[in-house]
Amino acid sequence: MKSKDLHPAVAGYARAARDGKLDRREFLALASIFGASAAAAYGMIGMPRPAAAEDAGTPKKGGVLKVSMQVMAVDDPRKFSVSQMGNVAMQFIEPLVRWNPDFTFKPMLLEGWEISEDAKQYVLKVRPGVKWSNGDAFTAEDVAFNITRWCDKDAAGNSMAGRMGALIDPDTKKAAKEAIVIKDDHTVVLTLSRPDITIVPAMTDYPALIVHRGFDAAGKTLAEQPVGTGPFELTAFDVGVKASVRRRPEGSWWGGEVFLDGIDWTDYGTDSNATVNAFESGEIDLNGQTQTADVGILDGFGLKKSEIVTATTIVARSNVANKPYDDKRVRNAIQLAVDNEVVLKLGADGMGTVAENHHVGPMHPDYAELPPIRRDPEKAKALLAEAGQSDFEFELISVDADYRKESSDVIAQQMRDAGFKVKRTIYPESTFWNDWTKYPFATTNWNARPLGIQTLALAYQTGSAWNESAFSDAEFDAKLREANAIADADKRRVLMKDLERILQDSGVIVQPFWRKLFCHMKPTVMGYQMHQAYEQHFENTWLAEQA
């Protein structure tokens, strides 16, 4: 958007950034939420927008990129629960908005948006000239259809309902009347019941990928009806084995030229040794993500490495719907038995930063620093005894691979060292995610989100589909709604401190660290970089000739 169109809040953010009161990355995220283009945002703080990192040489057309990544079911985007689902799907269906690696927001199927001063009305400007792969025009009807289905709280596994609460009628548990209005073929107006600045960031997440307006009527999964607007088309799909996409016919994608002929994903499972071997034998060009234990090994293969600091994390969460985790003393005892710094060191090879057990970090614009919880085994044992659970056997569940298993092992051992009885149970990833929100005590990985309040709403708001701890606190919910309405970062940070303290004090999570993400690729892979939310974007990727 041009400066004259900017939301009034953006000027205040710019002043705070110029005065050193707001971090540059925080400013860029907040300014672009309110509609400022990346170029405008950089200009307001007197900085040129950095040029995208480019590899040497002229982009070359042709070739199929071979990627190592788990291939998981792609049924309905609003129900996607892991990034791997989105990474295949986002090649042929797209979001309304994308979260860039520089932490700004890029219009995709939207051309732009406007937010009212009170953040209660959003005018979505639908990108003209976009065609679905079946030849249909992409219109405001598609946008309204998707947002309406996001608002269906009764749709099992629909995490988008937790992000669209200000559009939902609490009685019908569906989109409120007149909340989503098609003004014309390229304009949709959202009218919220309360101010909410998280609507646009929510549109960037992988469950927010846009399906054709006929998706529900067809009654098939996305893999069975892969109609999309993206640069590629789905050509092969076999869960647990492989997936393939191929470039759409020349000139049919709204975004312009695409260099790759296609992408092939091979599922080597969760044992990273298989991926290391695939690199060594030349079977793959790129891995979806390098596990921390393999970074040094793959560096030694002469591969290119891409890395990014992010808000990706792991949590060991108690589910309060299960005994004895309904007792706060037990949950606090678990926190006091664990040294987060040790978990980072041993579970993730120290590749990250220590967290504070409240799932909001320094990379978020709304972060408020809290004192960390220090390990105190004696106090932990005393709390456990007070709760009458000294002889209880805790069962810590995790997936069977990578830093998640290693970190879980460290947490379990620290609990044992503090006098707890602990059993470890390990599931294959394909099995683990079937019931991930129901386990009494388990570790799960969480992707980065642009705003801390987004994660709190997704993971800890009462009734959210992804609320795996079953945490429910009326004061927390009320403060979260209030924080969602505040555009001023400093004012919102006051509430965030309260939210973080409530969550930390509840003991529902041990959140030991924030991760740095890595991927490796052959030197011939150009125009690709690791994304902070583990998204795979290939429209600018190309393959150079082997030297």
GULUM-469606 format. One record per residue (C-alpha): residue number from 1; residue in one letter; x, y, z. Coordinates in pm, 1 decimal. Each point is the difference from the previous one (the first is absolute). Layout:
<recs>
   num   residuo         c1         c2         c3
   NUM         a          X          Y          Z
...
</recs>
This chain:
<recs>
   num   residuo         c1         c2         c3
     1         m        0.0        0.0        0.0
     2         k      107.7      359.3      -57.2
     3         s       86.1      226.2      292.0
     4         k     -322.2      201.3      -33.5
     5         d     -201.3     -322.0       45.9
     6         l      185.1     -126.5      303.9
     7         h     -176.9      -84.8      321.6
     8         p       67.8      266.0      267.2
     9         a      171.7     -256.5      223.1
    10         v      284.5      -42.1     -250.5
    11         a      132.0      353.3       49.5
    12         g       21.7      -62.7      373.8
    13         y      188.8     -324.8      -56.8
    14         a      242.4      181.6     -229.1
    15         r       70.3      268.5      261.7
    16         a       60.0     -266.2      263.0
    17         a      236.6     -186.2     -233.9
    18         r      194.0      317.3      -86.3
    19         d       25.0       85.6      372.1
    20         g      133.7     -345.7       79.4
    21         k     -307.4     -101.5      200.8
    22         l     -108.6     -264.0     -251.7
    23         d      224.8     -261.6     -158.8
    24         r       31.3       23.7     -380.6
    25         r     -142.0     -347.5      -50.0
    26         e     -288.8       77.5      234.5
    27         f      -74.3      318.3     -193.9
    28         l        3.6     -177.3     -336.8
    29         a     -240.7     -266.8      123.2
    30         l     -242.5      247.0      157.8
    31         a        9.3      249.7     -286.6
    32         s      -71.7     -264.6     -260.8
    33         i     -288.4     -141.7      205.7
    34         f     -168.4      338.9      -41.9
    35         g       51.5       -4.1     -374.9
    36         a      336.2      170.4      -57.6
    37         s      198.5     -154.0     -283.1
    38         a      349.3     -118.1       87.3
    39         a      146.8      286.4     -204.3
    40         a     -216.6      257.4      180.3
    41         a       82.5     -145.9      340.4
    42         y      375.2        7.9      -60.5
    43         g      -29.3      352.6     -137.3
    44         m     -178.3      126.5      311.9
    45         i      301.9      -87.9      213.3
    46         g      248.7      137.2     -252.3
    47         m      125.0     -333.6     -128.9
    48         p        2.8     -142.5     -352.6
    49         r     -163.5     -338.0      -27.0
    50         p      280.1     -259.9      -13.6
    51         a       31.4     -173.7     -331.2
    52         a      -98.9     -366.1        8.4
    53         a      298.1     -228.3       27.5
    54         e       79.1     -117.8     -349.2
    55         d      226.2     -273.9     -120.8
    56         a      251.2       71.7     -271.4
    57         g     -103.7      -49.7     -357.9
    58         t     -308.8       40.4     -214.2
    59         p     -297.4     -212.7      104.9
    60         k      -30.0     -308.0     -216.4
    61         k     -324.3     -170.9      -89.3
    62         g      -48.2     -371.9       36.2
    63         g       69.4     -288.4      231.9
    64         v     -183.8     -174.2      280.8
    65         l      107.1       82.8      355.1
    66         k       31.2     -308.3      221.4
    67         v      -87.4       63.3      365.1
    68         s       14.4     -214.2      313.0
    69         m     -310.5       53.2      215.6
    70         q     -272.9     -202.8      164.4
    71         v     -304.3      -34.6     -224.7
    72         m     -314.7       28.3      209.1
    73         a     -369.9        4.4      -86.4
    74         v     -140.4      316.2     -160.7
    75         d     -373.9      -25.9       57.9
    76         d     -133.2      344.3      100.5
    77         p      235.3      294.8       63.3
    78         r     -198.2      143.6      293.0
    79         k       64.5     -332.1      177.7
    80         f      371.7      -22.3      -81.4
    81         s      195.1      -65.5      320.0
    82         v      362.8      -24.2     -116.6
    83         s      211.6      206.0     -238.6
    84         q       75.7     -287.2     -235.3
    85         m     -364.2       -2.1     -107.0
    86         g       16.2      365.9      -87.9
    87         n      335.6      -22.8     -176.6
    88         v     -134.1     -225.2     -273.5
    89         a     -338.1      174.2      -20.7
    90         m      139.7      353.6      -21.8
    91         q      155.8      -77.0     -335.6
    92         f     -344.3      -23.5     -163.0
    93         i     -226.6      190.5      241.0
    94         e      100.5      332.7      152.6
    95         p      -64.8      227.6      298.5
    96         l     -161.2      341.3      -10.1
    97         v      312.4      144.6      164.0
    98         r      353.6     -132.3       49.1
    99         w      238.6       56.0      291.0
   100         n      338.1       93.2     -150.1
   101         p      341.4      -98.6      139.9
   102         d       59.1      369.5       80.4
   103         f     -312.0      -24.6      224.2
   104         t     -215.9      226.2     -219.4
   105         f     -326.0     -115.7     -160.2
   106         k      -37.3      -43.6     -376.1
   107         p     -337.9       12.3     -177.2
   108         m      -56.5     -321.1     -196.0
   109         l     -358.6      -76.4     -105.1
   110         l      -87.0      331.9      154.9
   111         e      131.9      306.1     -178.0
   112         g      -19.0      196.6      325.8
   113         w     -216.8       80.0      300.3
   114         e     -117.9      291.5      209.7
   115         i      -70.0       -5.4      374.6
   116         s     -226.3      249.2      173.6
   117         e      145.9      214.5      279.5
   118         d     -174.4     -211.2      261.4
   119         a      112.6     -329.9     -167.3
   120         k     -360.9     -117.7      -24.3
   121         q      -36.1       15.8     -377.4
   122         y      228.0     -152.3     -264.5
   123         v      -38.5       75.2     -369.3
   124         l      165.0     -282.4     -196.1
   125         k       98.0       85.5     -357.1
   126         v       -1.6     -318.4     -205.8
   127         r      275.1      -31.4     -260.8
   128         p     -146.0       28.8     -352.9
   129         g      107.5     -223.8     -285.9
   130         v       56.1     -316.5      205.7
   131         k     -120.0     -326.3     -155.7
   132         w      -63.0     -333.1      165.0
   133         s      164.8     -296.7     -169.9
   134         n     -344.7     -113.0     -124.2
   135         g      -40.5      331.0     -186.2
   136         d     -235.8      172.9      246.1
   137         a       69.4      359.8       98.0
   138         f      108.9       57.1      358.9
   139         t     -243.6      248.8      155.9
   140         a     -127.5      142.7      324.9
   141         e     -234.7     -296.9       17.3
   142         d      299.8     -230.0       55.6
   143         v      134.0      224.5      275.9
   144         a     -335.4       22.2      178.6
   145         f      -52.6     -376.6      -35.3
   146         n      331.9      -78.0      168.3
   147         i      -34.5      249.3      284.8
   148         t     -354.9     -125.0       64.3
   149         r      117.7     -360.4       29.2
   150         w      289.1      112.0      224.5
   151         c     -266.1      131.1      240.6
   152         d     -171.6     -337.7       42.5
   153         k       84.1      -96.5      359.6
   154         d     -186.9     -330.2      -36.9
   155         a      234.5     -124.1     -274.5
   156         a      223.7     -248.8      180.7
   157         g      368.1       97.0       -6.0
   158         n      -65.1      345.0     -149.3
   159         s      271.2      210.2      165.2
   160         m      -96.6      305.9     -203.8
   161         a     -310.3       50.4      217.3
   162         g      231.6       88.3      287.3
   163         r      151.5      275.5     -213.4
   164         m     -330.6      142.3     -125.0
   165         g     -184.1       40.4      331.7
   166         a      -92.8      363.6      -64.2
   167         l     -200.1     -110.4     -307.1
   168         i     -184.6     -287.3      169.3
   169         d     -345.1        6.6      157.7
   170         p       45.2     -169.6      340.5
   171         d     -351.5     -145.2      -17.9
   172         t       14.8     -156.9     -346.8
   173         k      376.4      -65.6       12.1
   174         k       15.7      114.3     -361.0
   175         a       71.4      327.5     -178.1
   176         a     -221.6      274.8      136.8
   177         k     -263.8      149.1     -228.1
   178         e      145.1      283.4     -210.7
   179         a      349.2      -69.3      134.4
   180         i      123.0     -102.0     -347.3
   181         v     -145.6      203.4     -285.7
   182         i       85.6      -14.0     -369.9
   183         k       -4.9      361.1     -118.9
   184         d       93.8      -80.4     -361.1
   185         d      199.9     -261.3     -192.3
   186         h      326.7      126.2      148.8
   187         t      -96.4      133.0      342.6
   188         v      -92.8     -176.3      322.7
   189         v      -86.3      196.1      314.8
   190         l       48.5     -161.0      340.8
   191         t     -186.8      154.8      293.3
   192         l      127.0     -122.8      335.3
   193         s     -191.4      -16.4      327.7
   194         r      308.7      138.1      176.5
   195         p      333.0      147.6     -109.6
   196         d      259.6     -259.4     -101.0
   197         i      340.6       78.2     -152.7
   198         t       85.6     -368.3      -56.4
   199         i     -232.3      -62.3     -296.0
   200         v      260.8       63.4     -271.6
   201         p      282.6     -192.9      171.8
   202         a     -243.4     -291.2       43.3
   203         m      -49.8       -7.3     -376.7
   204         t      368.5      -86.0      -50.3
   205         d       -4.3     -333.1      184.2
   206         y       -3.0     -331.2     -189.8
   207         p     -358.0      -95.5      104.8
   208         a     -110.4      323.8     -173.5
   209         l       83.3     -119.7     -353.0
   210         i     -286.8       84.4     -235.5
   211         v     -215.0     -269.1     -161.7
   212         h     -240.8       35.7     -292.0
   213         r     -352.3      114.5       86.8
   214         g     -127.7     -340.3     -118.0
   215         f      223.0     -195.3      238.1
   216         d     -268.1     -106.1      247.1
   217         a     -260.8      -77.0     -267.0
   218         a      239.4     -240.0     -172.2
   219         g       31.7     -202.2      320.9
   220         k      357.1     -108.9      -64.5
   221         t      335.3       57.4      169.0
   222         l      242.1      259.9     -131.6
   223         a      226.5     -275.9     -133.5
   224         e     -297.1     -139.8     -193.4
   225         q     -105.8      340.7     -139.3
   226         p      319.6      209.6      -17.8
   227         v     -152.2      306.3     -168.0
   228         g      226.1      292.9       80.0
   229         t      128.0      347.0      -83.4
   230         g      368.3      -73.6       62.4
   231         p      292.9      -31.9     -240.9
   232         f       -6.4     -382.0        1.7
   233         e     -250.9     -282.9      -34.4
   234         l       -9.6     -315.7      212.0
   235         t       91.3     -298.0     -219.3
   236         a       77.6     -279.5      247.9
   237         f      -76.3      -59.0      365.2
   238         d       62.5     -302.3      221.4
   239         v       -9.2       55.6      377.8
   240         g      321.5     -112.1      167.0
   241         v      171.9      -56.7     -333.9
   242         k       12.6      289.1     -246.1
   243         a     -170.8      302.3     -152.2
   244         s       57.1      191.0     -323.4
   245         v     -106.0      328.2     -155.4
   246         r       64.8      133.0     -348.9
   247         r       -3.2      354.8     -135.8
   248         r     -328.4      130.6     -135.4
   249         p      -14.1       87.3     -370.2
   250         e      190.8      312.8      -99.1
   251         g     -178.8      322.5       89.3
   252         s     -272.0     -162.4      210.3
   253         w      134.0      103.7      340.7
   254         w      -73.2      356.9      109.5
   255         g      345.3       38.4      157.4
   256         g      194.7      -20.2     -326.3
   257         e      288.2     -220.9     -105.4
   258         v       94.0     -315.0      190.9
   259         f      333.1     -169.5      -64.8
   260         l      -31.5     -355.9      132.2
   261         d     -181.5     -264.5     -202.0
   262         g     -114.1     -146.0      329.3
   263         i       78.1     -131.5      346.4
   264         d       19.7     -359.5      121.2
   265         w      -17.0      -69.8      375.2
   266         t      121.3     -333.6      136.5
   267         d      -95.8     -111.1      350.4
   268         y      305.4     -151.0      171.7
   269         g     -175.2      -19.3      336.3
   270         t      106.9      166.9      322.1
   271         d      346.2     -157.0       19.9
   272         s      221.2      282.3     -125.4
   273         n      277.0     -248.1      -88.3
   274         a     -205.8      -99.1     -303.7
   275         t       -2.9      360.8     -122.2
   276         v      373.7       36.3       66.0
   277         n       58.3     -313.4     -207.1
   278         a     -225.0      133.8     -275.8
   279         f      212.8      315.3      -21.2
   280         e      316.6     -208.6       -6.9
   281         s     -129.9     -218.3     -283.2
   282         g     -131.5      297.5     -199.2
   283         e     -365.0     -106.0       20.1
   284         i     -124.1      338.8      124.3
   285         d       75.9      367.8      -61.1
   286         l     -152.2      146.2      318.7
   287         n     -130.7     -105.7      339.5
   288         g     -305.6      153.5      158.5
   289         q      185.0       60.5      323.8
   290         t      338.3      -99.1      143.0
   291         q       -9.3     -140.2      350.4
   292         t      247.2      170.5      231.5
   293         a      201.7     -318.9       49.5
   294         d       57.3      -19.7     -377.8
   295         v      103.4      359.7      -68.5
   296         g      373.2      -70.5       36.4
   297         i      -21.5     -319.2     -206.8
   298         l     -176.0      165.8     -293.6
   299         d      228.0      304.0       21.8
   300         g      282.1     -247.1      -64.1
   301         f     -163.9     -120.9     -321.6
   302         g       65.6      332.6     -171.4
   303         l     -371.6       86.4      -10.1
   304         k     -147.5      348.4       25.4
   305         k     -164.1       77.2      333.0
   306         s     -287.6      237.3       65.1
   307         e      -90.8       95.0      357.4
   308         i     -235.0      233.7      178.8
   309         v      -72.8       97.6      360.0
   310         t     -362.4      -69.5       73.7
   311         a     -279.0      -50.2      253.1
   312         t      -17.8     -373.8      -66.9
   313         t       -3.5     -190.3      325.9
   314         i      -89.7     -313.6      191.5
   315         v     -227.3      -25.3      302.9
   316         a      -41.5     -272.8      260.8
   317         r     -361.9       57.3       87.1
   318         s     -232.1     -148.2      257.9
   319         n     -362.3      -54.7      -94.4
   320         v     -203.9      125.5      293.4
   321         a     -296.1     -218.7      -93.2
   322         n      202.5     -295.2      131.5
   323         k      102.9      -76.5      358.8
   324         p      231.8       88.7      165.0
   325         y       67.0      281.0     -249.4
   326         d     -315.5      175.6      115.4
   327         d      197.9       88.4      314.8
   328         k      202.0      320.1      -41.7
   329         r      252.0     -121.7      259.1
   330         v       86.7     -297.0     -220.0
   331         r       43.0      218.6     -307.4
   332         n      218.7      249.9      184.1
   333         a      205.5     -289.4      139.3
   334         i       74.8     -116.4     -355.4
   335         q      119.6      351.0      -92.8
   336         l      225.9       15.2      306.5
   337         a      153.0     -337.1      -87.4
   338         v      119.8      118.1     -343.0
   339         d      291.6      226.5      -90.8
   340         n      -90.9      156.1     -335.3
   341         e      359.5       87.4      -80.6
   342         v      106.0     -363.2       39.3
   343         v     -284.9     -113.4     -227.9
   344         l      118.7      244.7     -266.7
   345         k      360.1     -114.9       33.4
   346         l      -64.5     -373.5       -4.4
   347         g     -324.6      -16.7     -197.9
   348         a       81.6      246.0     -279.1
   349         d      380.3       25.1       15.3
   350         g      -32.6      351.3      142.0
   351         m     -124.9      132.5     -334.9
   352         g     -257.7      248.6      123.6
   353         t      -80.9      220.2      298.9
   354         v     -145.4      -85.4      341.0
   355         a     -374.6       63.4       45.0
   356         e     -208.3       94.0      305.5
   357         n     -288.7     -252.1        6.4
   358         h     -266.3      231.5     -143.2
   359         h       30.6      -44.2     -380.6
   360         v       72.1      365.1      -86.4
   361         g      353.5      102.6      -91.5
   362         p      229.8      295.2      -71.3
   363         m      -67.2      -36.9     -372.8
   364         h     -367.2       91.7       49.9
   365         p     -100.4      369.9      -11.3
   366         d     -215.7      -45.4      309.7
   367         y      252.6     -184.7      219.1
   368         a       45.1      100.5      364.6
   369         e      298.6     -148.5      181.2
   370         l      -73.4     -204.3      312.0
   371         p      245.2     -150.8      249.2
   372         p       69.9     -361.9      -96.8
   373         i      -99.7     -287.4      225.7
   374         r      317.6     -144.6      152.1
   375         r       38.2     -372.5       56.2
   376         d      -62.6      -94.2      363.8
   377         p      -24.5     -380.0       47.9
   378         e      -64.1       22.0      373.1
   379         k     -290.6      240.8      -42.2
   380         a     -130.1     -217.4     -284.9
   381         k        0.4     -310.3      224.0
   382         a     -168.3      193.6      278.9
   383         l     -280.8      117.6     -232.0
   384         l      -48.8     -352.2     -131.7
   385         a      -21.7     -135.1      354.8
   386         e     -242.9      273.9       99.2
   387         a     -221.7     -104.4     -291.1
   388         g       19.6     -363.9      115.8
   389         q      163.2     -110.5     -327.6
   390         s      350.0     -105.0      108.8
   391         d      -63.8     -356.7     -122.2
   392         f     -176.8       93.1     -322.9
   393         e      167.4     -127.7     -317.8
   394         f        9.0      274.9     -262.3
   395         e      -12.2     -110.7     -363.4
   396         l      165.7      247.2     -237.4
   397         i     -102.6      -61.3     -361.9
   398         s      189.1      125.4     -306.2
   399         v       69.8      -75.6     -364.7
   400         d      280.9     -239.7      -76.9
   401         a      256.5      227.0     -160.7
   402         d      219.6      308.9       -4.2
   403         y       21.2      278.3      259.2
   404         r     -350.7      -75.8      124.8
   405         k       96.1     -348.0      121.9
   406         e      336.7      120.4      131.5
   407         s     -153.8      294.0      187.0
   408         s     -271.6     -223.9      143.5
   409         d      265.1     -244.4      122.4
   410         v      182.9      285.6      174.4
   411         i     -321.1      125.3      165.6
   412         a      -86.3     -351.6      117.3
   413         q      348.2      -55.5      142.5
   414         q       -2.9      331.4      184.0
   415         m     -335.2      -91.9      152.4
   416         r      143.7     -335.9      109.7
   417         d      301.8      175.1      149.6
   418         a     -242.9      212.7      202.1
   419         g     -163.3     -313.5      144.0
   420         f     -290.0      -45.1     -244.2
   421         k      -97.2     -339.1     -141.9
   422         v       -6.3       43.8     -377.7
   423         k      -80.0     -234.2     -286.8
   424         r       85.0       95.6     -359.0
   425         t     -232.0      -94.8     -285.7
   426         i      101.6       63.5     -360.2
   427         y     -233.5       -7.2     -301.4
   428         p       76.1       16.1     -372.4
   429         e      -87.2      346.4     -130.3
   430         s     -273.1     -142.1     -224.2
   431         t     -170.3     -137.1      313.1
   432         f       82.9      277.9      244.2
   433         w     -201.1      273.5     -174.3
   434         n     -322.5     -201.4       -8.0
   435         d      -73.3       85.5      364.7
   436         w      254.6      268.3       80.3
   437         t     -244.3      226.8      186.4
   438         k     -117.2     -278.4      232.1
   439         y      317.4     -138.3      157.8
   440         p       20.6       59.7      377.2
   441         f      370.2       98.2      -15.3
   442         a      189.5       43.9     -326.1
   443         t      244.1      216.0     -193.7
   444         t     -103.9      170.2     -323.2
   445         n      172.0      234.9     -240.0
   446         w     -150.9      338.2      -91.7
   447         n       73.4      217.1     -301.5
   448         a       80.9      369.1       11.5
   449         r     -286.3      249.8      -20.0
   450         p       40.0      373.6      -69.5
   451         l     -162.0      113.0      326.9
   452         g       18.8     -147.6      347.1
   453         i     -371.9       49.4       51.1
   454         q      -66.6     -223.2     -302.9
   455         t      171.6     -294.7      165.2
   456         l     -173.3       63.3      331.4
   457         a     -338.4       -0.6     -174.6
   458         l       78.4     -316.4     -196.8
   459         a      146.4     -201.9      285.1
   460         y     -148.4      122.7      327.7
   461         q     -332.1      172.3      -67.7
   462         t     -299.3     -185.6      139.3
   463         g     -149.2     -233.8     -259.4
   464         s      264.5       49.3     -271.1
   465         a       45.9     -306.2     -223.6
   466         w      374.9        1.1       67.0
   467         n      -29.4       51.1      378.2
   468         e      187.9     -321.4       82.3
   469         s       33.5       85.3      371.1
   470         a     -377.4       54.6       44.1
   471         f      102.1      316.2      185.3
   472         s     -298.2      223.0       77.0
   473         d       19.6      324.5      193.0
   474         a     -266.3      270.7      -19.8
   475         e      242.4      279.3       91.6
   476         f      246.8     -121.0     -265.1
   477         d     -271.5      -12.3     -269.4
   478         a     -124.0      349.0       88.1
   479         k      347.1      152.6       -3.0
   480         l       76.1     -175.4     -329.3
   481         r     -307.4      154.4     -162.7
   482         e      101.4      337.6      139.3
   483         a      357.8      -38.0     -128.6
   484         n     -127.0      -94.4     -347.6
   485         a     -171.8      339.5      -18.4
   486         i      304.4      214.5       83.1
   487         a      203.4      133.2     -291.2
   488         d      257.3      181.7      214.8
   489         a      281.4     -248.7       71.6
   490         d      101.7      159.2      330.4
   491         k     -355.9       -4.0      133.8
   492         r      -51.6     -356.9     -117.4
   493         r      325.5     -107.1      164.4
   494         v     -144.8       88.5      342.7
   495         l     -278.1     -252.1      -55.2
   496         m      241.9     -250.6     -151.7
   497         k      199.0        2.6      320.6
   498         d     -315.5      -97.7      188.9
   499         l      -80.9     -272.8     -256.1
   500         e      351.3     -140.4       15.1
   501         r       -5.0       -0.1      379.7
   502         i     -337.1     -180.9       15.5
   503         l      123.9     -267.4     -239.0
   504         q      339.7      -37.8      164.3
   505         d     -153.1      -20.0      347.3
   506         s     -258.1     -258.5     -109.8
   507         g      280.6     -247.8      -68.4
   508         v     -175.3     -151.7     -303.7
   509         i      318.0       12.1     -209.0
   510         v      371.0      -42.1       27.1
   511         q      116.1      197.9     -302.2
   512         p      377.6      -33.7        9.7
   513         f      131.8      177.5     -309.0
   514         w      -47.9      183.2     -327.4
   515         r      159.5     -176.9     -296.4
   516         k      216.3      115.1     -286.6
   517         l     -109.8     -170.4     -324.0
   518         f      235.6     -138.4     -264.9
   519         c      -21.6     -166.2     -337.4
   520         h      267.8     -122.7     -240.5
   521         m        5.4      -17.9     -377.1
   522         k      227.8      -80.8     -288.9
   523         p      202.7      296.7     -131.2
   524         t     -209.5      -21.2     -317.5
   525         v     -321.8       98.9      183.3
   526         m      -52.9      373.8      -42.2
   527         g     -254.9      248.0      136.3
   528         y     -110.0     -199.7      302.6
   529         q       27.6       78.1      369.9
   530         m     -118.8     -144.7      328.4
   531         h     -325.0      158.6      115.2
   532         q      -59.4       91.9      363.8
   533         a     -326.9     -197.7        6.2
   534         y      141.4     -297.8     -194.3
   535         e     -188.1       91.8     -318.6
   536         q      131.2     -104.2     -339.5
   537         h      -23.0      262.5     -274.9
   538         f      135.0     -113.3     -337.0
   539         e     -134.0      247.7     -256.3
   540         n      338.7      179.4      -15.6
   541         t      216.8     -311.2       35.9
   542         w      208.6     -125.1     -290.7
   543         l      266.1     -260.2      -72.5
   544         a      339.9      101.2     -131.6
   545         e      225.2     -221.6     -207.6
   546         q      221.9     -235.9      195.6
   547         a      352.5      143.1       10.6
</recs>
